[in-house]
C-alpha cells in the first residue's frame, strides 16, 4: 500500500513536523475533528512494531475517531483501539517479541470444557441488552482526563494481544486443560468471535481489560446461550458488574460491546 510504503523505519523516533507520514496523518485527523495541537506519542515494541497514540479530550470524541480510523484500516494497515494507557506508558513483557502465530480454534472449546457454568436457554428471561458504550463507560468512569486513540500495524485485530502483550491476565486460573490464559489463548478466542460475530478490539489496557465492538451480536436464543457460556468461561469477573452466566446472556451477549476484565 502507498501509505504503508511511506512509513519510516521502526525505531526512528517520533519526529515533529510533516515529514513523518503517520504524524501528518494523525494531525490531519485531529484537525478534522477540531483538536488543535494534538498530543501525540510513539513507542516501539520489543518486536520492532510501532505503537502510535493520539490523546482525545473525551471518550465520545475518541469513539468517533475510532470509527473513522477503523474504516481506513484497509488503506493504512493500522488498527485503532482506545486505551487509558498512552504508548509511552505501555508495559511490555521482557524477552517477548511481536510474532503472532495462527490462532488455535480449539482454545475456546477447551476453556468452556473446564467450566461447569451453563446457561439454559429455556430459563433466559427478557433480553435487555446494554446500550452501546453503557457498560464500557461504567468501567472507565475515571477517564476524566481524556482517552488515547492508539494505532498499531496489524492485518487483523485478533493479533493485538500478541503484538501488544495485552491483556495481561495473571489472576485467571483454571483446573482444566487451559491453566494459563496467555496471549496466544486470547488471540484464539478473539479470532473465533471475530469470524462468528464480527467482534473486533475496541478498547485495550496493557494489564487487565478488553472491550470488543460487535458487528453481528447473536439474536438466536440458543446461540446467545452458547456465547454467554463462552463469555463467562473466558472471564469469571463478569459477575462483578453484570452477574452470572444467565445475566451475561440477557444483557451483554446481545449488545454491541462485549466487555471483559480480569482483576
N, C-alpha and C positions, 0 to 999 in steps of 0.2 A: 504494500500500500504506500502511496506517496507520503502520507502523513507519518507513518512509521519509519519510512526510509530517511526522513529528515531528523530523527531523534539523535541527540548527542550520545556519545559512548557512555555506558554506565560508569558511575563514579566520578564524573567530571564536575560535579557540584552544581548548585543552584545559582545561576548567573542572572543578575538583574538585566532587564532590557529585552528588546525584541528579537535578539539573535537566538535565544533559546526557544525552540518551537513549542514545547509544551507550556512553558511560562507564558508565551504570547497567546496561546490558545486559551489558557485559564484566565488571563487578563481580559481577553475579549468576552469570554463567557460571563465573567464578573461584571463587566461594564454593561452588558446587555440587560442585566437584572438590577442595575443601579448600585453596585458595590464599587465605590471609588477607592483606589489604592488598596487592593485586597491583600490580606496577609497570606502569603504562600510559603510552603515548605516542601523540601525534597530530601529524601534519605535513600540509602541503598541497602538492600537486604544482604545477608551473608552469601546468598547465591547470585549477587550482582543484578538484582532486579530493582528497578527504580520504583519508589513509592512517592507519589505527589499528594499534596493536600492544599485545599482552599478553605479558609475559615469563613463560615457564614454566620451572620449575627443571630439567626433564629432557625428553628427546626423547619418551619414552613418554607422558608427560602431554600434550605438545604434539600428538602424533599423535591421542590421544583427543579433544582439543579440536577439532582439525581436522575429524575425522569428524562431530562434533556440529554444528559451525558450517556445514559443507558441507550437512548435512541441512536446515539452516534457511535456506539461501540463497534459496529460493523466497519466503520470507516477509520476509527482511531486505534482499535485494538486495546483500548484502555477500559477496564471495568470499574465503575464507580461504586462506592459504598460510603455510608455515613458512619461517623465514629466520634466519640468524645475524646479519643486519643489522636493527637496530631502525629504526622510522620516522624518528627524528631523525638516524640515520646514513646514511640513503638518499642516493645520489648521483644527481642529476637532470642530464640533458643540457641545457645552456644553450640558450635560444631554442626549446625544443621543448615543444609543448602536447599534452595528452592528447586526441587526436581520432581514435579508431580508425576505420579505413575498412574496407569489405568486403574479406575475405581473397581473394587471388588463388589459386584452386585449382590453377593450373599451376606454382606455385613449386617444390613438392616434386619434380615430374617434371623440371623444369629442373635442379635440383640433382643429381638422380640421373644425368641425361644427361651431366653434366660429369665423371662419375667412371668409372673402368674397373673398380673393385672389384665383384665379383659373388659371389653365394652360389649354388652348385649344389645343388639340393635332394637329389639322389642322394648327395652327398658329406657331408651333415649326419650327425653321429653321434647318440648318445643325448641326448635333451633333458633337461638338468638345470637347470631354471630357478632363479634366485636366490630364496630365501625373501623374502617381502615385507619391505622395510626392510634387507635384508642388505647390499647394495652401498651404499645410502644411508648406513648407519651407518659404513661404512668411509671414505666421503668426508668425513663431518663428525665424525670421531673426536675432534677437538679441541674439541667443543662441551660441555666440562665445566662451563662457566659458564651453561648453560641455552640455551634457544632461544626465539625470538619467534614467536607466532602473530599474523600480520598480517591485516588486513581492508581491502578496498577495494571500493567500489561498482562492480559490473560485471555486465552481463547474462549474459555467458559468459566462462569462464576464458581462452579463447584470445585475448582482447583485452588481457590483462595486460601483455605486452611493450610495447605502445604506451602503455598507461596509466602504467606504472612505469619506462619507459626501461630495460628489462632483459629478458633478459640482454644485457650489452654484450659483443660478441664480436669485438674488433678483430683478433685473431690468426687468424680464419677467413679462408681465401683459396681462390680457385678461378680457373682459367683459362677456365672455361666461361661459360655465359650468366648466372650469378649471381655476379658478382665480389665482392659485399659481402653479408653476412648481417645485414641491418638489422632493425629492429623489425617492419616490415611483413612481411618474409620469415618471421620467427619466428611471427607471428600466422597466416600462411597455413599453415605446416607444422602448427602445433598444432591449428588448426581441422579440417584433414583427418584427423588422427589422432583427434580428438575425435569426429568423425562416424563413422569406421570402427570405432574400438575403444573409445570411451568414455574416452579418455585426457584427463585434466584436470590443471591445475597443482596440485602438492602442495608443492613447495619451490622457492624462487626467491632467487637472490642478485643484488644490483644490478650485479654485474660479470660473472661467467662461469659460473654453474652453474644447472641446471634439473633438476627431478625431476617426473615425471608419475605420477599414480595411474591405473592402467589397469583399467577395469571389465571389458572383454572382450578380453583378450590373444588373439592368434590361436592356433588349435590345428591348423589345416590346415598341413601342412609347406610347401606351395607359398606360402601367404600368409606364413608365418614367414620363408621365404627372401626374399620380396619386402620385408617390413618391415625385415629385417636390413640389406638394401642401403640402404634409406631412412635407417636409423639411422646407418650408417657414413658415408654421403654427407653427412648433416647434421652429424655430429660425428666428425672424424677422431681426436680424442683418446681415443675409447673404447678404443683399443689400449693405453692406459696401465695400465688395471686389468682389462680384460676380455680383450682380444686382437683378432684380426682379425675380418672380417665373419662367418665361419662360427662363431666363438666367440660373437659377438653373437647369432647366430641360436639357438644352443644354450642360452645362459644368460640373456640379458636379454629378448629379444623375448617368450618365453612367460611372463615373470614379471609381477607386479602393479605393479612400479615400473620405470619407464624413466628412467635417469639419463644426463645429458649435461653436459659441462663443456668449456670452451674456455680453455686456459691456455698 
